[in-house]
Amino acid sequence: MNRLVLTGGPGAGKTAISRLIAERHPQLFALVPEAATQVYDALQTRWDLLDLPGRRDVQRKIYRLQVDQEDRTAAANPQKVLLLDRGTIDGAAYWPEGPADYWRDVGSTPAAELKRYDAVILLQSSAALNLYDGDASNPRRFEDAAGALRAGELLKALWAEHPRVRHVPARMTFEEKVTAVEAALREFVPGL
């Protein structure tokens, strides 16, 4: 097991859970942070405030940063599992003209990108339980609750061809969700 992705729609808990698990198990995991938030923070904007060329440009930057972070973190931590807050597949959900055009633009294919990852844990958004806080916990988030659920479903479809996907439904508390994610991780990571 080399690369394990936590993904899901906005408000699923990916960032908080991946950080917590990496902190709890530093001997096992090297964290690869979410590239999208880094790019949007650097540009001081978010997806819904950009025009179409800007959205395409940002998604290209996110893809390149994601690949670079994964490769650098893997080289620096050869004995650890990379715990990724999203993967390259996620960018296809935000490409204005849809996934097929995204893969053409970044010069890859879904099959090639899916092979980058050994396992995927797909988290359901808290919007499923009416607990979604919009941009309150992440100012770069733009989706309303319905949009968060739609994004989660699109990501579910984009990752569906991966042979090792586990789904973690929304939970009423953060700690319940962490426990569920750790249980899913134990299927893939010996010694957790």
Summary of the structure (lengths in Angstrom):
residues: 192
radius of gyration: 15.6
end to end distance: 12.5
largest distance: 46.8
contacts: 599
relative contact order: 0.22
helix: 52%
strand: 12%
